[in-house]
Amino acid sequence: MMLTDVLNIKYPIIQGGMAWVSEAELASAVSNAGGAGIISSGGRDLDFIREQIQKAKRLTDKPFGVNVMLMDCNKDEIIDLICEEKPAFVTLGAGNPVPYFDKLHQAGIKVIPVIPNVKLAKRVAEAGADAIVAEGMEGGGHIGIQTTMSLMEQVIPRVEVPVVVAGGIADGRGLACALLMGGAGIQMGTRFLLASECKLHDNVKQKLIEAVDTDTIVTGYTLGGAVRGIKNKFSLEFVEKENSGTVPKDELRKMTVGTNRLAAVEGDTENGMMQAGETLIPLEKIEPAQVIIERIMKEARETLANAAAIKL
């Protein structure tokens, strides 16, 4: 089954839930363009989340979702709020999503957990997930240890539910690859950071436009919560201290507090953590979400047509 069938959308593209920048304007723009937008609840209070869901309902009559970070202390209250407001679907990550399946399904909400390995993919599929997002380490923000390709090869044949592929996908060739591998569609986060509807600070958008393929770095491997972002003063100094083995883990964790917001909202590109995936060269300019999606679909169609002509 394709993602378009699961969510009743035109194109098999989900916009990733990115903390501080995935708000109603971006989510509704992606949904209006034929994909499925997502509002991020990470780090937000209940009033803000409710406001954004209701705003998105005013901006689009198309399906959209909410991303829930299960490491957030108010996750149970967020789930209750989502059940009241009833967006079309939720994506859940950074924790055990299974205990929330029944409540969300009873509210008529599709459940799409984000998974980093085969073991968890099987577990959530057997528990009743409507689809899953298999997210490789090439993506931005919190990452696992497997690549997108290895997840596609190992997860897709081993579960019965639709698999959405994520991690380092930024153009139509990536979508075509996922579909050829048997995926149901793709999730993209970093690519939508340059959508004109995305509220990411202009300083960070410019850094993304200037970035090349080797400009990301991973922090927090030793803390059990690796995060990928753009190299800058903060991330380079953090990794140096982390690798030295002389800085206590509690001190390292304190260094990270508030750094995502510092970059995304306040525009501090030196001391903030600019979360982004590895595929950076396609990020050439700021443009509407509809333009981004239409180009990706055009590239995907061309790539699939060329693949059909290959003789083996």
HUVEN-V461846 format. One line per field, one symbol per residue. ss: DSSP state (a for helix, b for strand, c for the rest). psi: psi as a letter, one per 40 degrees, with the letter a starting at -180 (. if undefined). A space follows every 50 residues. Layout:
ss = ???
psi = ???
This chain:
ss = ccaaaaacccccbbbccccccccaaaaaaaaacccbbbbbcccccaaaaa aaaaaaaaaccccbbbbbbcccccaaaaaaaaaaacccbbbbbccccaaa aaaaaacccbbbbbbccaaaaaaaaaacccbbbbbcccccbbcccccaaa aaaaaaaacccbbbbbcccccaaaaaaaaaccccbbbbcaaaaabccccc caaaaaaaaacccccbbbbcaaacccbbbbccaaaaaaaaaaaaccccaa aaaaaaccaaaaaaccccccccccbcccccccccccbcaaaaaaaaaaaa aaaaaaaacccc
psi = hiddddefidighhhihhheegadddddddddeeahihhheheiiddddd ddddddddeieihiahhhheehdfdddddddddddfidiiihifahedee ddddddefhihgihieidddddddddeeidiihhhieeiiahiaeiiddd ddddddeeieihhhhigeheadddddddddeeieaihhcddedeideheh iddddddddeiideeiihiedeeegihhahhaddddddddddedeehidd dddddehedddddddeehedeihghiidgddegdihiidddddddddddd ddddddddehh.
